[in-house]
Amino acid sequence: MRPQLKRVYLTLQDLQPYAPAALELGFQVLDIEVDIDGIPYYSAMLDMGEESVNGWVSKRLLHELSCQEPFIARPSWFDVDARQIRTSHSQIDLTPLEFNTLSLLISHQEEVVSRKLLLKEVWGIEHNGSSNVVDTIIRSLRRKLGSNSAHIQSVRGTGYRFNVDA
């Protein structure tokens, strides 16, 4: 039946306990209520589309894989657990703003991260005007990074980019 199977129906007395899983799988609640011996039953349907089970499973798998966070290689000198930068001679503590800024830049490797996005994600504020608070944190980070400071590149008029190969 697998290649011809297009729909699966679910009928229960109480859909509520199954609702989160059923909705996640793609079931749609039908406006059909049937009474059998005075007990109401509710129905839901999963439409697998023209590609049947194989297509549905493939789409579910792709969805699950896309929901996982991609692997981001962090530089060996960035100690996330300790919230520090390690150099050959010492370990340098980062302030929360420095840590969150560097984390955001690293998580968007090779992409330009705008000042607006940094303000929103790190500071938690929506700001359309000009502000030098981001520039101040970047300067502080570069000072602490020392020989690794070239990884943080300025993109004139836009923001910053973390370059892995710098």
Buried (B, 14 or more C-beta within 10 A) or exposed (E): EEEEEBEBEBBBEEBEEBBEEBEEBBBEBEEEEEEEEEEEBBBBBBEBEEEBBEEBEEBEEEEEEEEEEEEEEBBEBBBEEEBBBBBEEEEBEBEEBBBBBBBBBBBBBEEBBBBBBBBEBBBEEEBEEEBEBBEEBBEBBBEBBEEBBEBBBEEEEEBBBBEEEE
